[in-house]
Amino acid sequence: MENLKIFELDRRYADLYDKNDMLAGKIDGKWKKYSCSEYIQTSDALGYGLLNVGIKKTDKICIISNNRPEWSLADMGINKIGGINTPLYPNSTRKDYSYIIKDCEAKLVFVENKEIYKKISGLENEINSLKHIYSFEKIKDVKNWMEIIELGMINPKKEEMEEIQKSISEKDLFTLIYTSGTTGNPKGVMLTHSNI
């Protein structure tokens, strides 16, 4: 496992422990299971979709959500194109969200639901870097994360993704984890692939 990058783990798991229920979550009270191959296909498509909407290697993307399969799938898709996932607590305030999104210069934010969306709605007009907000759950007049996946399926950028992945080192930044800010403004802790 030396020199392993995080985006390589899904295929490694599929080779070693291929399962029909690698990941599962409830949607409308029913279990939705993701096999290893579905996990790979969905996260690949999400990565291609992110490239299609203009996300580039080292761009920051925030996920504001509780634990759910979409969180993991988005995280892996971001990682597969060399993007930097900057996860935020789902119970933070609009002020905290605004500060962190601006500080890390996030280009895109995934939110879990309407409650979280309400807290950040309009920040795309206040923060120059922020270009897109997508929701995991369906919200009227809000872009849904499935649009990115569908875009990636329609226009896969496999060669571009592979070139990016070849350029990624285990010493490259993998994620930014912001502190709670109890002693002032939150600080972004920089973690590399090898740190993880």
N, C-alpha and C positions, 0 to 999 in steps of 0.2 A: 504494500500500500504506500510505498515511498513515492513522493512526487505526485500523489493523487490529488486531482482537483475535485471540488464538490460536485460539479456538473457531471462528472463521470460515474457518480455513485448509482444513479438509477439503472444504467445499463449493467453495471457490476452486480447489483442486486438481482436483476432479471436473469443474468447468467448463472448466478449461484443459488438463488432461492426463488425461482419463477413462481409467482402466486396469482391466483384469481382475485384475491382481496388484499392487495398491497396496502390499500388505503380505503377508508370508508367513512361516510358521513350521511346524516339524515337531510333529505330534501322533502319538504312538505310531509314530514312524518314517516317517510319511507327511506330505507337504507339504499344509498347509491355507492356501489363498490367500484373501485378502480383496480384492474389487473396491472401487473408490471408493464405490459405492452401499452395499455391505455394511458398509464401515467407518463410513459416516455412519449407517446404520440401527442398527448395533450400539452405537455410542457414544451415539446419541440414546436408545436403549432403556436403556442403563446409566444415563444421566443421569436419565431418568424414574424408574427403579427406585430410585436414590439419594434422589430427592425422596419416593418412597413410603415409604422406611424412616426418613424424618425428617431427612435431611441438608439443610442450608440454605446459602444464599450465605454465603461466608467461613468455613464449617466446614472444619476440616483433616482430610485423609484421607491416610494413609500407604500407600505401595506398597513392599513389600520383595520384590524380585524381580530376577533377571537380565534381560537384554534378551529380550523375546519379544513377539509381537503383542498379547497381553492387557495388557501394560504400557501400550502406546500407546493402546489402546482405552479402558482405565480412565482414563488421564490425560486423554484428550479428553472422556470422559463427565463426569468431575469438573469440568473446566473449563467445560463447557457449562452447568452450573448455578451457576457462580460459586464452586465449592468450591476449596480451596487444596490442591494436591497437595504432599505433603511426602515425597519419596522417600528411602528409607533403604538403605544398603549391605546386600546380602544376606549379607555375611560379618561383620557386626557382632556384638557380644555381647548377651546378654539385658539386661545392665546398661545398655548404650548405648541399646538399643531402649526400655527402660523410661524412661530419662531423657528422650529426645526425644519419645516419645509423650505423656508427662506435660507436658513443657515447652510443646509446641505445642497441647496439649489436643485431640488427634486424637479424632474420634468413631468412626472406622472404619479398619480396616487390611486391606489386601489382601496376602496372602502368596503366594509362588510354589508352595511344596510342603511336604511333611511335615517336612522337615529344618528349614525356617525356622519353620513353625508350632510345632514343639516348643520353639523358643527364646522364643516369646512367649505360649505357652499359659498361661492363668491371669492374664495382665496385665489382662484385662477386669474381674477381681475386685479388682485393686489400684489401678487408675487410674479415677477417677470419670468422666472424660469418655468413655472408651472403651466403646462400646456394641456394636460388631459386629466380628467377624473373619471374612473370607471368603478362600477359597483358589482360585487359578487351577487347580491340579491337584486331582483328586478325592481326598479324604481321608475316611475313615470318620468319621462323627459331627462333621464340620466343614462349615459352610455353604460352598457353592460359588458362585463369582462369577456363574455362569449363572442362579442364583436371582434375582439382582438384575435381570439382563437380561430374564428371563421376566416378572418383576413389572412392569417397565417396558413390556413389550409388551402385557400384559393391561390395565394401567391407565396409558396414556400421559398425561403431563402437559405436553402441547405448549404450551398457552397460558402456563402457569406458567414453563416454561423460557424462552419468548420474552420474557416480561416481565422476568425476571432478566437475560437477555442485553442488553436495551435499557438496563438500569441500569448495565451494566459499562463503565467507562472504561479507556482504555489506560494510565492511571496507577494502576489498581487492582492489588492484589497478585495475581500469577499463581501463584507457587510459593515455598516455603520450602526452601532447600537448606542442610542442616546441615553445618558443617565437621567435620573428622575428630576434633577435640578434643585434638590433640596438645599444646596449651598450656593445658589445663584442660577444662572441660565444653564440648561442642559448642555452637556459636552458630548460630542460624538466620539465613541470609542472605536478605533479602527482595527478590524480583525481581518487577517489574511486567510487564504485557504489553509496554510500550514497551521495557523493558530487554531482553527476549528478542528 
